[in-house]
Amino acid sequence: MREHRNVRWAAMWVAAALAIGLACSAGPARAAEYALNDDPLTSPRTAWFREARFGMFIHWGVYAVPARGEWVMNQEKIPVADYEKFAAEFNPVKFDAREWVRVAKAAGMKYMVITSKHHDGFSMFDTKLTDYSIMKATPFKRDPMKELAAACKEGGLKFCFYHSIMDWHSQDQAKDFPKYVEYMKGELKELVTQYGPLGIMWFDGEWIGQWTPQQGKDLYAYVRGLQNDIIVNNRVGKRGRSDGDYETPEQSIPAGAIQGRLWETCMTINGNWGFNKNDRNWKSTTDLTRKLIDIASKGGNFLLNVGPTAEGIIPPESVQRLEEVGAWMKKNGDAVYGTTASPWKKHPFDGRATVKGKTVYLHVFKWPDGGLRIAGLTGEAVSVKALDASVGKIERGAAGAAGFLGGAELVIIPPAKPDPIATVVAVAFSEPPGITDAPTTSGPVKQAADGSISLKAEGATIHGDTIQYETDKDCIGYWTTAADWLSWDVAVEKPGTFDVTVAYASAPDSAGSEYVLTVAGQELAGKTASTGGWTNFTTAKLGAVKIEKAGKVTLEVKAKSKPGVGVMNLRALDLKPAK
């Protein structure tokens, strides 16, 4: 049927008038539009992420059937046809989306990231683009992602997806990569448009050779085009400093805030991401909670993983630890949520600090005899209290009774029942506080009566952005940047020749780091060997140096090469008079 022209134009005018009327009438505000190059550090788009601080990671798929971890297909070289058979055995009838959300909320988590497709290529949602999915290849015949999306919405959690760029199941990835990319984009469109709005699209597997930085930028723009306010991690590209919205250190915590970038550490509760029936290497509740505190003190988020079973159950060991972390968070969460990084690079006590507005939160792991003595504070404290009243009353010592100004010292007396995980002391100021790093030492290191010189990690002056003193290990750690270095000032009263030894630890994958010790115009070269791990310390001889004159000398240690993750964990240097 052919439309009459006058009728057609009349209809257009009516439609235009209606559009104008709707635009001028009161109604729901249009969602904000964010530019692709907005700054994730400050954009309202990422405000919820910066507030959340704590999320649940879930690795779940057919690899839960063999129960030997999520890389079982690759590690055991299982042929595609044989691996596909696990799908027929995958029937998670005990899966309960509301229970998973309850566990996450009980832990104090604010968002959930789950595998829509891991490297094995199995789609854990109702996709129309492949039969290799939970709806078509398993007896389960339910869409757990749809159920989780609804449960997260009901429970007030941000729902997010992990999606692997690498796909061991796809023949197109090796033979026709452009075709594979279109398939991947098709699945991403399904995920964003049918399960959203999503909080994060968390990519992985970007290390495959076919994937390029430019493809990463294109995929970032594509996903943001599907949902403008979605957050995308840096693995959409090649983990470059400009890829995605934030950094994703894995199974490690940076030494300090990652300058100029949001970041999130992802970590397992035991040793595997996917369920592994033989993995009993569970981290303790204290360790997990202190990791959360450490991460928050550096301005990061903590994405803590669980690996559910093939029946759909989060392992009880994980649940127990998450609920125990949550018990601490229920009392002390104000010191984590929405906080910014600690003002100290090196904390003047055994613990960490976070900041929110006019309040500095001191997370005290171990109370020293006589209480905390906090120097370098340039504002005035108007109140000091424990967030958890059950630990007992927090009192100031005499030196801090009237507040503190101009670098005076604040003394805080321990409560009657300190929290064994961390006691949080909230120090409120009359205005946003100014805090500077306390001096690393009270002066030059002095020689002992026998002429020996002991240079401890705690007394080192730290030069750099990532290296730091680790109180729990009593060493200089996080030496992940070769340009960082250390120094000690020494007051020499008895000159002479000294034999030099170093106490250090090194993991097997970081052995071979070269470094040089410089003092009094002389150099001693050293090279690390594996000590079996970052907490297994050994002592090695470096050689001898001659200090000819009494007076102050400076000893420096600098890296020359770093073949692995870190230079070393350095605990001490000892100079003993040569015999």
N, C-alpha and C positions, 0 to 999 in steps of 0.2 A: 504494500500500500504506500502510495506517495503522499507525503505530508504537504498540506497547503502552506505556502510561504508566509502568509499573514498570521496563521495560527502558530507557526514555528517562531516568528519574531515576537509574538505576544507572549509565548511561553518563556522565551529568553529574558524578556523584560521583567516578567513576574519572578523568575528565578533570581535575577540580579537584585530586585527590590527586596526579596526575602533574605538574600545574603547580606545586604546592607543593614537590614533590620536586625538580623541576628548578631551582626558584628557590633551594633550600637547598643543592643540590649544587655542587661545584666545577665551573667551566666558564669560557668566555671572558667577560671583563668587558663589560658593556653600554656602548656608545659614549656618551660624555658628551653631555649635553643642554645647550645654551647658550640663554639667554634672548634674545629678539629685541632687547632693549635692552642687551645686554652691551657693555662698552667695548672697541672694537676695538684701542685702544692697549695694552691689558693682557690681553685675553682669550686663553686658551690656543687658542681657535679660529683666531686670526691669528698664532700663534707662528711657524709655518713661513714665512709671508709676511715677517715682520719679520727672519727669519734669512736669507732667500733673496737679497734685494737686486737680483738680476739675472734677467731673464726674456726669452724670445723671443716676439715678436708676429709673427703670420703673417696677411697679407691675401692670400687666394687664392680665386678664383672664375672664372666664365666671362668676366669682364672681362679675364682674362689672354689671351684669344683676340685681341681687337683690340689689346691690349698698349699702351694709352694711359692707363693708370691706372684706379683703382676708381670714379671719378666720371664715366667716359666717357659713360654712358647719359644722365646729367643734363646734363653740360656740352655735349654735342653734340646734345642734344634728340633722341635716337634713340627712335622709337616702340616701344612694348612688343613689338608683333608682330615688328618687325625685330630688336630686341635678343634676343628668344627664340631666334633662329636661331643665335646664337653657341653655344648649348648643344650643338647637333649637331656642332660642330667641336671641342668640348672633350673631348679624349681623352688624359689625362696618363699615358701608358703608361710613362714613366720615373720616375713617383712611387715613392719608396722610403721608407716611414715610418721604418725604422731609420736610414737615412742622415740624415734630417732631425733625428732625436733625437741622432745622433752629432755633427752640426754644433753643435747647441745645447749639448751637454755639453762639446764641445771649446772653446767660448767661455767656459765657466764658468757657464752659465745653469742655473737651478734649476727653472724652470717654463716652460710653453708655453701661449700663448693664441692660438687660431686662429678664423677667421671661420666660424661655422656658417651664418650668413646675413648678407650685407652689405645695403646700402641697395637694391640691385637686386632683392632678394627671392628670389634663387636659393638653394635649400637644398643645402648641401654635405654632406648626410648622408642616411641611409636613413629618410626621414620617410614616414609613412602618410597625411599630411594634405594633400599636394599632389603633383601629377605633375611640377611644376617643380623637379626635384631631380636630383642627380648620378646617382642610381640609375635614374631613369625617363626622363630627357630627354637623356642623353648616351650615346655608344657605350662609355663606360668601364665601366659596370655594376659598379663596386666602391664600397665605402664607405670612403673614405680616413680619415674620422673614427674609425671603428672600428679601423682599422689603427694610426692614430696613438695612440689611447687605449691599445692593447695595447703599442705600442713604448715609450711614456712609462712605463708601469707596469714594463715590463722594464728600462728604463734608469734608473729612480729619479727621473723628473721628474714634477712635478705637472702634470696635464692640465687645461686650462681652455678655456672657450668665450667668444668674442665673439658677441653677437647684436644685430642692429639692430632698434630699435623702429620706425623709419621703413622703409617698404616701397614702392618705386616700382612694383612689379609688381601689388600687391594693389588690386583695385577696391573692396574692402570698407573699406580704410583711409579712403577719401574718402566712401563712400556709407553705410556701416554700421559705424562704428568699434567699438561694443561687440562685434559679430560678429568683427571683426578681432582684437580683444584676446583673445577666446576661442581663436581660431586660434593666436595667438602663444603663449598659455599652453600650448596643446596641444603645440606644438613644443618649448617649454622643458621640459615634462614628459618628452618623449621623450629630450631631451638629458641631463637629470639622471639619469633612471632607467635608461637603456640604455647610457650611456657613462661613468658615474661609478664611484666617487665623484670629483667634480670639485673642483678647487681654487678656481676663481673663475668667476662668471658676469659677463662684462664687457659691459655694455650701452652702446649708442650710438644716435644718431638721436633723442634725447629732445626735441630742440628743436621738433618739429612742434607746431602749434597745438593739436591735439586732446589731446595728452598733458598731464596736470595733475600737480601735486605729490602730490595724494592718490592718484592712480593709481600713482605711483611708490612710495609707501609700501605700497600694497596688493600691488604686484608683488614688492616686497622680501619681504614676509611670505609670499607664495605660494612664491617660490623657496626661502626658508629652510624652509618647510614641507615641500618636496620633499627637501631635504638640509639638516639642521639646521646643520652646520658649514661650509657653503659661504660664501665671501666674495663680496660684491657691491659693485661700484664705484658711485660717486655719480651716474653717468648713468642709473641706474634711475629717478631723479627728475629734477629740474631743476638738478642740480649745486649744490644748496643745502648749507649747512654741516652739515645733519643728514641728508642723503640718503646712503643706502648706508653702506659701511664705510670708504671712503677716497677721497681727491681724485685727479683725473686730469689734471694739466697736460699739454698737448699741444704737442709741438715746442718746448718751452721748459723751463727749469729755474728754479724759484723762487730768490729771492735768499737765502732762509734756510729753516729748517725751518717747515713749515706748522703753526702752534701748534694743539694739541688734535686733530690729525687725522693718520692715516696718509696717505701719498701715494705716487704712482708717476708718474714722467714717461714718457710714450710718445713715441717718436721714430723717424723713418725713417733708414736708412743713407744714402740718397740723397734725392731730393726727393718721391718718391711712395710711397704705401702699397702699392697694387697694382702689378704689373709694368708698367713703361713702357719700351718698347724704346729710346726716345729720351733717357731720363734718364741722363746720365753724371755727374751732380753728386754723386760719392761723397765722403762724409766720410772723413778720414784715420783710420788706426788710433790715432794719438796723440790726435786730437780725440775719438774715441769713448771711449777709455780714460779720458781726463781728465774727460769728461762723467760717466762712471760714478763716478769718484772724487768729483767735485763733488757729485753726487746723494747718494752714501753719506755724505758729510761733513755733509749737511743732514738725514740721517735718512730718506731716501727710497729708493724702488726705481726701477730703470731697465728699462723694457720696450722693447726694441730690435727694430725691425721688419725682416722680409724679405718680399719679394714674389715668390713662385715663378712660373715660366713656365707656359704652357698645357701643356707637356710634363711638368710636375711637378718641375722642377729649380730649386733655389735658385741664383740667379745666382752665378757663380764670384767676382765682385768682392765680394759679400756674404760668401761662405764664407771668402775670403782674410782679410778684415778681422776676421771673428769668430774665426778661428783665431789671428790675431795678438793680439787682445785676450785670448784664452784663454791664450796663452803667458805674458803678463804676469800674469794671474790665477793661473796655476798656481804662480807663485813668491810672489805677494803677496796671494792671496785672503783670508788671515787678517785683513788690514786692511780688508776689505770685508764679508764675510759676518758677520752677527750683530752688527755694530757699531752704535753710536749716534752722534748728531750731534757735530760739533766743538764744543769749548768756546768757540771764538773766533767772533765775528761778523766780525771783520777779522783775517785771519791775519798774524802778524808775519814772514811769509816768503812767497815765491812758491810757493804750493801749497795744500794742504788738510790737514785732520786728521780722524781718526776715533777713536773710543774703544771699548774692550772691557774691562770689568772694571777692572783696575789698570793697563792699558796704553793709552798714547796713541800712535797711529800718525801720524807726520808724512809726508805724501806730498809730496815736494819736487820741484817741476817744474824749478826753476833754482836752482843753488847760488850764493849771493853770495860775493864774494871774502872770504876769511877765515872762511867757514863760517857756519852758522846761529847766531843769537844769540836765544835764546828767553827772554823775561822773563815775569813774572807767574805763575810756578809756585809753589804754596804747599805742595807735598809734597816728598818726597825720592826722587830717581831711583836705583834700585838697579842698573839695567843699560840700556845703549844699544847697539842693534845693528841691522844691516840685515836685512830679511826675506830678501832675495835675496843670498846670500853671494858670488855672482859679481861684484858691483859692487866688492868690496873691503871691508876692515875699516873700521868706523865708530869714530872715536875722539872723546873729549871734549877740548875745549880746557881751558886752565888754570882759567878761571873756574868751570867746572863739575866739576872733577876730584873734589871731595869731595861731590858731590850739591848740592842747593840747597834752601834753606828760606826761608820768609818773603819771597818775591818776588825772590830772587837770580836770577842769569842763568845759563842753561845754554848752553854753546858746543859746537857739534858740527862737527868737521872733515869736509870732504867726502871721500867715498871715492875710490879711484883711478880707478874707471870708473863714474861715475854713470849710471843708467838714463836714456836720452833721453826716455822717456815720463814716468816718475816713480820716484824712488828712495824706498822706504818705510823709514823709521827707526822702530823700535819702542822707545819709552821706557817701561820698566816701573817702577812705583812700589811702595813697600812697602805702600801702602794706596791706595784709590781717590783719585786726585789732585784737588786743588782748583786750578782754573786760572781766572784772570781775564783779561779783555781787556787787552792791552798798551796803553799810552797811544798815542793816534793821532799825537801830535807830542811832541817833546822840549821844547816851550815855544812861546810866541807866534812867529809868522812875523816875521822881521826885514826891514826895508827894505834894498834894495840901495844901493850907494854913490851911484847917480844918483837915488835917491829913489823908484824904482819898487817895487811890491809884487807879487810873483808868488805866487798861491794855487793850489797843485797839488791835484789830487784826492786823492793819497795822504796829504796832511796834513790833510784835512778831519775834523772831528768829526761823526760820523754820529748822527742822532737818528731812531729808527724801527725797525721790525721787518723790512722787506724790502729797503730800500736798502742798497747795499754798495759797497766799492771792488773793482773788477775788475782784478787784477794783469795779466792778459794784454792788456787793452785800455788800461790806465793811465787809468782813468776811474771816475767814480761811476756805477754802473749799477743795474739792477733797481729803478729808481725807479717801481715799479708802484703804490705807495700814495701818494696826493696829500698825506696828512698827514705823511709823512716829510720831513725837511729836513736842511740842512747848515749848519755854521758854522766859522769860522776866527777865532782870536785873533791880532791883529796888534800888534806893538810899533812904534808910530809915533814916529820921531825927527825927521822933517822934515815938519811939517804942510803942507797946501796943497790945491789943487784937482787932482783926478785924473780922467783919462779912463779909463773902464772898458770892457773887452772880455771876452767869454766865448767859450771854445772848447767846442763841443758837437757831438753827432750826434743825428739823429732819423730814424726810419724813416718812409716816406710815410704809413702808417696811424696815426701818432702825432703828426703835425705839428699845430701850433696850440696846444700846451700853453702856458699863461700862468704866469709866475712873477714873483717880486719879490725884488730884492736890497735889503737894509737895512743901513745902516752910518751911525753918528754921527747918528742921528735922521733920516736921509734915505732915500728909497726910489727905486729905479729899476725900472721895469717892463719885462719882456721877453716875447717870444712866439716860440716855436720855428717854424722852417720845415723842410721836409723836406730832408735832406742826402743822401738816396738810400739810407740804411741806417744801422744802429747803429754801424758802424765807419768811416763816412765823416765825418770831423770838419771843421768849418768855424769861422771866427772871426767874431763879430758885435759891433758897437758897441752898448753899452747907454746911454751918456750920461756925465755927469760928476757927481762928488760932491766936497764940500768937507769936509776934516777940519781943524778949526781948532786943536786942541791936541795936543801931544805926549802920549804915554802909550799904554796898552793900549786898543784898540777891538775890538769883535766885529763881524764881517761875517756876515750870515745870508742864505741863499737858501731860499725857500719856494715851493711850487707854489700857484697859485690855481685852476688847472683842468687836467684831464688827459683830453682827449677820446679818446685811444687807449690803447695798452697801457702805455706808460711816459711819464714827463714828458720826460726826455731822458737821454742819456749825457753827463755833464759832465766835461770833462778839466781845465779851468783857468779861473781868473779873473785878469786882469791889470789893475793900476791903475798908470798912468803919469802923471807930473806933466804937467799941461796946459801948453802953450806959450802 
